[in-house]
Amino acid sequence: MKLAALVRALLGLAELTRPSTLAARHQPDTVARRAIRFLGVRDLVQAGLTVAAPSRRVLRAGVAVDLVHGVSMLALAAGDRRRRPLALASAALAGAFAATGAVALRSGHDLRG
């Protein structure tokens, strides 16, 4: 899980510091840039908690947060054509993180490794 947490932390740092660069292809407006920055903070916090307290409870909570985020992005994509590409990309990332966490939970491996 350390690799997934590192990837999440790097993504969070990029979201926080370079939202326009990450989404340049889609020309994000001020609202989108703020949302991307907020997501960056959330990703950094989640990565930190996953490393600092690597328990099944923390991992389950992370999977749940990722699933809720993914579903909310699918709803946004359905309702906002202009933001659809960014919302779908965000939903895909959330799904990938949720799947990674679910596999780790199911495998029963030591979460500290």
Backbone hydrogen bonds, N-H to C=O, Kabsch-Sander energy under -0.5 kcal/mol:
donor,donor_aa,acceptor,acceptor_aa,energy
5,A,1,M,-2.5
6,L,2,K,-2.4
7,V,3,L,-2.7
8,R,4,A,-2.5
9,A,5,A,-2.7
10,L,6,L,-2.6
11,L,7,V,-2.5
12,G,8,R,-2.9
13,L,9,A,-2.5
14,A,10,L,-2.2
15,E,11,L,-2.9
16,L,12,G,-2.5
17,T,13,L,-2.4
18,R,14,A,-2.8
22,L,18,R,-2.3
23,A,19,P,-1.8
24,A,21,T,-1.0
26,H,23,A,-2.0
27,Q,24,A,-1.4
33,R,29,D,-2.6
34,R,30,T,-2.4
35,A,31,V,-2.3
36,I,32,A,-2.6
37,R,33,R,-2.3
38,F,34,R,-2.6
39,L,35,A,-2.5
40,G,36,I,-2.0
41,V,37,R,-2.0
42,R,38,F,-2.3
43,D,39,L,-2.8
44,L,40,G,-2.4
45,V,41,V,-2.6
46,Q,42,R,-2.7
47,A,43,D,-2.5
48,G,44,L,-2.4
49,L,45,V,-2.7
50,T,46,Q,-2.2
51,V,47,A,-1.8
52,A,48,G,-3.0
53,A,49,L,-2.6
55,S,53,A,-2.2
59,L,55,S,-2.4
60,R,56,R,-2.9
61,A,57,R,-2.3
62,G,58,V,-2.3
63,V,59,L,-2.4
64,A,60,R,-2.4
65,V,61,A,-2.6
66,D,62,G,-2.5
67,L,63,V,-2.4
68,V,64,A,-2.6
69,H,65,V,-2.6
70,G,66,D,-2.7
71,V,67,L,-2.5
72,S,68,V,-2.5
73,M,69,H,-2.2
74,L,70,G,-1.9
75,A,71,V,-2.3
76,L,72,S,-2.2
77,A,73,M,-2.6
78,A,74,L,-2.0
79,G,75,A,-1.6
80,D,76,L,-2.0
84,R,80,D,-0.8
84,R,81,R,-0.5
87,A,83,R,-2.6
88,L,84,R,-2.8
89,A,85,P,-2.0
90,S,86,L,-2.5
91,A,87,A,-2.5
92,A,88,L,-2.2
93,L,89,A,-2.2
94,A,90,S,-2.5
95,G,91,A,-2.5
96,A,92,A,-2.3
97,F,93,L,-2.6
98,A,94,A,-2.6
99,A,95,G,-2.6
100,T,96,A,-2.3
101,G,97,F,-2.3
102,A,98,A,-2.6
103,V,99,A,-2.5
104,A,100,T,-2.0
105,L,101,G,-2.3
106,R,102,A,-2.6
107,S,103,V,-2.4
108,G,104,A,-1.1
109,H,104,A,-0.6
113,G,110,D,-1.2
